[in-house]
Amino acid sequence: MFTRTKFTQWKQQLLDNASELFSKDKANSATADATLKDLHAKISLLTMENVFLSKVLDR
């Protein structure tokens, strides 16, 4: 449940850290790139598994 106090805390956190949210820090960028590559690899793997299973189960 959202309360006025919780909302006020979230708003204050956003105001305190908004510059970090939109910064182009190299460390954050490298981590994000690695995470993105991992996600793309996982998507590719799941896609291949789905294609394989759909072919096997259609028999």
KOLDO-595346 format. One record per atom (N, C-alpha, C): residue number from 1; residue in one letter; chain; atom name; x, y, z. Coordinates in Angstrom, 2 decimals, padded with zeros to 5 digits. Example, Ala and Ser with C-alpha at 12.3 -4.5 7.8 and 13.67 -1.06 7.14 Angstrom:
BEGIN
PT   resi   resn   chain   name        c1        c2        c3
PT      1      A       A      N    013.19   -005.69    007.80
PT      1      A       A     CA    012.30   -004.50    007.80
PT      1      A       A      C    013.20   -003.30    007.80
PT      2      S       A      N    012.85   -002.25    007.08
PT      2      S       A     CA    013.67   -001.06    007.14
PT      2      S       A      C    012.90    000.03    007.87
This chain:
BEGIN
PT   resi   resn   chain   name        c1        c2        c3
PT      1      M       A      N    000.84   -001.18    000.00
PT      1      M       A     CA    000.00    000.00    000.00
PT      1      M       A      C    000.89    001.25    000.00
PT      2      F       A      N    000.51    002.19   -000.80
PT      2      F       A     CA    001.27    003.44   -000.87
PT      2      F       A      C    000.78    004.40    000.21
PT      3      T       A      N    001.72    004.89    000.94
PT      3      T       A     CA    001.39    005.89    001.95
PT      3      T       A      C    002.09    007.19    001.59
PT      4      R       A      N    001.63    008.23    002.14
PT      4      R       A     CA    002.23    009.54    001.89
PT      4      R       A      C    003.69    009.53    002.33
PT      5      T       A      N    003.99    008.89    003.45
PT      5      T       A     CA    005.36    008.83    003.95
PT      5      T       A      C    006.27    008.08    002.99
PT      6      K       A      N    005.82    006.93    002.49
PT      6      K       A     CA    006.61    006.14    001.56
PT      6      K       A      C    006.85    006.92    000.26
PT      7      F       A      N    005.81    007.54   -000.24
PT      7      F       A     CA    005.94    008.33   -001.46
PT      7      F       A      C    006.94    009.46   -001.25
PT      8      T       A      N    006.89    010.12   -000.12
PT      8      T       A     CA    007.81    011.21    000.19
PT      8      T       A      C    009.25    010.70    000.25
PT      9      Q       A      N    009.45    009.51    000.82
PT      9      Q       A     CA    010.79    008.93    000.87
PT      9      Q       A      C    011.31    008.63   -000.53
PT     10      W       A      N    010.47    008.04   -001.37
PT     10      W       A     CA    010.87    007.72   -002.74
PT     10      W       A      C    011.21    008.98   -003.52
PT     11      K       A      N    010.38    009.99   -003.33
PT     11      K       A     CA    010.62    011.25   -004.03
PT     11      K       A      C    011.96    011.86   -003.61
PT     12      Q       A      N    012.24    011.82   -002.32
PT     12      Q       A     CA    013.50    012.36   -001.82
PT     12      Q       A      C    014.69    011.57   -002.34
PT     13      Q       A      N    014.55    010.24   -002.41
PT     13      Q       A     CA    015.62    009.41   -002.96
PT     13      Q       A      C    015.87    009.76   -004.43
PT     14      L       A      N    014.80    009.95   -005.17
PT     14      L       A     CA    014.94    010.32   -006.57
PT     14      L       A      C    015.63    011.67   -006.70
PT     15      L       A      N    015.21    012.63   -005.94
PT     15      L       A     CA    015.82    013.96   -006.02
PT     15      L       A      C    017.28    013.92   -005.61
PT     16      D       A      N    017.63    013.09   -004.63
PT     16      D       A     CA    019.02    012.99   -004.18
PT     16      D       A      C    019.90    012.27   -005.19
PT     17      N       A      N    019.34    011.33   -005.94
PT     17      N       A     CA    020.14    010.47   -006.80
PT     17      N       A      C    019.83    010.60   -008.29
PT     18      A       A      N    019.07    011.58   -008.68
PT     18      A       A     CA    018.66    011.72   -010.08
PT     18      A       A      C    019.86    011.90   -011.01
PT     19      S       A      N    020.87    012.59   -010.57
PT     19      S       A     CA    022.04    012.79   -011.43
PT     19      S       A      C    022.73    011.47   -011.74
PT     20      E       A      N    022.76    010.55   -010.79
PT     20      E       A     CA    023.36    009.23   -011.03
PT     20      E       A      C    022.53    008.43   -012.02
PT     21      L       A      N    021.24    008.61   -011.97
PT     21      L       A     CA    020.34    007.87   -012.84
PT     21      L       A      C    020.61    008.17   -014.31
PT     22      F       A      N    020.93    009.42   -014.62
PT     22      F       A     CA    021.12    009.83   -016.00
PT     22      F       A      C    022.57    010.08   -016.37
PT     23      S       A      N    023.50    009.73   -015.50
PT     23      S       A     CA    024.92    009.96   -015.80
PT     23      S       A      C    025.40    008.91   -016.79
PT     24      K       A      N    026.46    009.25   -017.50
PT     24      K       A     CA    027.05    008.33   -018.47
PT     24      K       A      C    028.38    007.83   -017.92
PT     25      D       A      N    028.32    007.33   -016.72
PT     25      D       A     CA    029.51    006.81   -016.04
PT     25      D       A      C    030.03    005.58   -016.78
PT     26      K       A      N    031.32    005.52   -017.01
PT     26      K       A     CA    031.93    004.41   -017.75
PT     26      K       A      C    031.73    003.08   -017.03
PT     27      A       A      N    031.86    003.07   -015.71
PT     27      A       A     CA    031.71    001.82   -014.96
PT     27      A       A      C    030.30    001.27   -015.10
PT     28      N       A      N    029.32    002.12   -014.97
PT     28      N       A     CA    027.93    001.69   -015.12
PT     28      N       A      C    027.65    001.23   -016.54
PT     29      S       A      N    028.25    001.91   -017.50
PT     29      S       A     CA    028.06    001.57   -018.90
PT     29      S       A      C    028.63    000.20   -019.21
PT     30      A       A      N    029.81   -000.09   -018.68
PT     30      A       A     CA    030.44   -001.39   -018.91
PT     30      A       A      C    029.61   -002.51   -018.29
PT     31      T       A      N    029.10   -002.27   -017.11
PT     31      T       A     CA    028.25   -003.26   -016.44
PT     31      T       A      C    026.97   -003.46   -017.22
PT     32      A       A      N    026.39   -002.39   -017.69
PT     32      A       A     CA    025.15   -002.49   -018.47
PT     32      A       A      C    025.40   -003.23   -019.77
PT     33      D       A      N    026.53   -002.99   -020.42
PT     33      D       A     CA    026.86   -003.68   -021.66
PT     33      D       A      C    027.02   -005.18   -021.43
PT     34      A       A      N    027.68   -005.54   -020.33
PT     34      A       A     CA    027.87   -006.96   -020.01
PT     34      A       A      C    026.52   -007.62   -019.72
PT     35      T       A      N    025.67   -006.93   -018.99
PT     35      T       A     CA    024.35   -007.46   -018.68
PT     35      T       A      C    023.53   -007.61   -019.96
PT     36      L       A      N    023.62   -006.65   -020.84
PT     36      L       A     CA    022.88   -006.71   -022.09
PT     36      L       A      C    023.35   -007.88   -022.94
PT     37      K       A      N    024.64   -008.10   -023.00
PT     37      K       A     CA    025.18   -009.24   -023.75
PT     37      K       A      C    024.70   -010.55   -023.15
PT     38      D       A      N    024.69   -010.65   -021.83
PT     38      D       A     CA    024.19   -011.86   -021.16
PT     38      D       A      C    022.72   -012.09   -021.48
PT     39      L       A      N    021.94   -011.03   -021.48
PT     39      L       A     CA    020.51   -011.16   -021.79
PT     39      L       A      C    020.29   -011.58   -023.24
PT     40      H       A      N    021.06   -011.02   -024.15
PT     40      H       A     CA    020.94   -011.41   -025.56
PT     40      H       A      C    021.31   -012.88   -025.75
PT     41      A       A      N    022.35   -013.32   -025.05
PT     41      A       A     CA    022.75   -014.73   -025.13
PT     41      A       A      C    021.64   -015.63   -024.60
PT     42      K       A      N    021.03   -015.24   -023.50
PT     42      K       A     CA    019.95   -016.04   -022.93
PT     42      K       A      C    018.74   -016.08   -023.86
PT     43      I       A      N    018.42   -014.96   -024.46
PT     43      I       A     CA    017.29   -014.91   -025.42
PT     43      I       A      C    017.57   -015.83   -026.59
PT     44      S       A      N    018.81   -015.81   -027.10
PT     44      S       A     CA    019.16   -016.69   -028.22
PT     44      S       A      C    019.03   -018.15   -027.83
PT     45      L       A      N    019.51   -018.50   -026.66
PT     45      L       A     CA    019.42   -019.88   -026.18
PT     45      L       A      C    017.97   -020.32   -026.05
PT     46      L       A      N    017.15   -019.49   -025.44
PT     46      L       A     CA    015.74   -019.84   -025.26
PT     46      L       A      C    015.01   -019.94   -026.59
PT     47      T       A      N    015.37   -019.10   -027.53
PT     47      T       A     CA    014.76   -019.17   -028.86
PT     47      T       A      C    015.12   -020.49   -029.55
PT     48      M       A      N    016.39   -020.87   -029.46
PT     48      M       A     CA    016.81   -022.14   -030.06
PT     48      M       A      C    016.10   -023.32   -029.39
PT     49      E       A      N    015.96   -023.27   -028.08
PT     49      E       A     CA    015.26   -024.34   -027.37
PT     49      E       A      C    013.80   -024.42   -027.79
PT     50      N       A      N    013.18   -023.27   -027.95
PT     50      N       A     CA    011.77   -023.25   -028.37
PT     50      N       A      C    011.60   -023.83   -029.77
PT     51      V       A      N    012.48   -023.47   -030.67
PT     51      V       A     CA    012.42   -023.99   -032.04
PT     51      V       A      C    012.61   -025.50   -032.03
PT     52      F       A      N    013.62   -025.95   -031.29
PT     52      F       A     CA    013.89   -027.38   -031.20
PT     52      F       A      C    012.69   -028.13   -030.63
PT     53      L       A      N    012.17   -027.64   -029.51
PT     53      L       A     CA    011.06   -028.33   -028.87
PT     53      L       A      C    009.80   -028.32   -029.73
PT     54      S       A      N    009.57   -027.22   -030.44
PT     54      S       A     CA    008.38   -027.17   -031.30
PT     54      S       A      C    008.50   -028.19   -032.42
PT     55      K       A      N    009.71   -028.39   -032.96
PT     55      K       A     CA    009.91   -029.39   -034.02
PT     55      K       A      C    009.76   -030.80   -033.47
PT     56      V       A      N    010.31   -031.05   -032.30
PT     56      V       A     CA    010.25   -032.38   -031.70
PT     56      V       A      C    008.81   -032.73   -031.31
PT     57      L       A      N    008.10   -031.80   -030.75
PT     57      L       A     CA    006.74   -032.07   -030.26
PT     57      L       A      C    005.71   -032.12   -031.38
PT     58      D       A      N    006.02   -031.57   -032.54
PT     58      D       A     CA    005.08   -031.60   -033.66
PT     58      D       A      C    005.04   -032.95   -034.34
PT     59      R       A      N    005.97   -033.83   -034.06
PT     59      R       A     CA    006.02   -035.15   -034.70
PT     59      R       A      C    004.87   -036.00   -034.31
